Amino acid sequence: MRLGISPLAFLARLLVVFAITFVLVVWTPFAQWYAHLLASLAEAFLHLTESSSDPNLHHVTLMRVQETAIFFQHRLFPQVHPNPIEAEWVQANLVLLIPLMLAMPAPTYRARFGRLAVALVAALVLQVLDIAVTVKAFYAHALGTYSAYYYSGLARQLYGFAYAFTYAMDNQLFPFVIWAGIHFNQLLGRQAPPTAPVETPKTPLAAPRRKRKSARKAASRA
């Protein structure tokens, strides 16, 4: 089934859901809860990457949340206090992603909200990676001899590039990439594969009235 996209209907739904989503995302209780979720997942992911037999590398990241700010610290450098990561900035892409997903036409509400769930999971993964890259880039550049010893020149360059890329793209392009990836065929106007038509059983038509009369007359003569 082909679902056409009406520009005016799409824009109207987009603006309505955008307003609701903006209020929800900046709502303090939700923002604080989401900040704790991001911090917990990012710390767990970083600990997976920090599993090492070297005590100077093993589970060195400590994270805590204050209101909507995520603070991180290297266990071996308690005197170093990096700038906190603003969770509101990290989760800002939801303000655009959710309206884009809900404004698109879908065959059923189940399909629409199923696509939204996939998009939210993808966004959460990218947000956790964003925080992890920020932490790793700091470790690679700002810890003096520790950075020089445990991070090669290539690693520092890669982390620096990844940090700049995610910082520039996470709020602007990532929502569009997720949205377009999920609705790729629909945006191109491609139809779903045609299904075989269901054949309805044909019932024999009733004999014409004249033929029935002539059949009865022939039977009475016989």
HELIX and SHEET records of a PDB file:
HELIX    1   1 PRO A    7  VAL A   26  1                                  20    
HELIX    2   2 THR A   28  THR A   49  1                                  22    
HELIX    3   3 ALA A   87  VAL A   90  1                                   4    
HELIX    4   4 ASN A   93  ALA A  103  1                                  11    
HELIX    5   5 TYR A  109  HIS A  141  1                                  33    
HELIX    6   6 THR A  145  TYR A  150  1                                   6    
HELIX    7   7 GLY A  153  MET A  169  1                                  17    
HELIX    8   8 PHE A  174  ILE A  182  1                                   9    
HELIX    9   9 PHE A  184  LEU A  187  1                                   4    
HELIX   10  10 ARG A  209  ARG A  221  1                                  13    
SHEET    1   A 3 THR A  61  GLN A  66  0                                        
SHEET    2   A 3 ALA A  69  HIS A  74 -1                                        
SHEET    3   A 3 ILE A  85  GLU A  86 -1                                        
END                                                                             
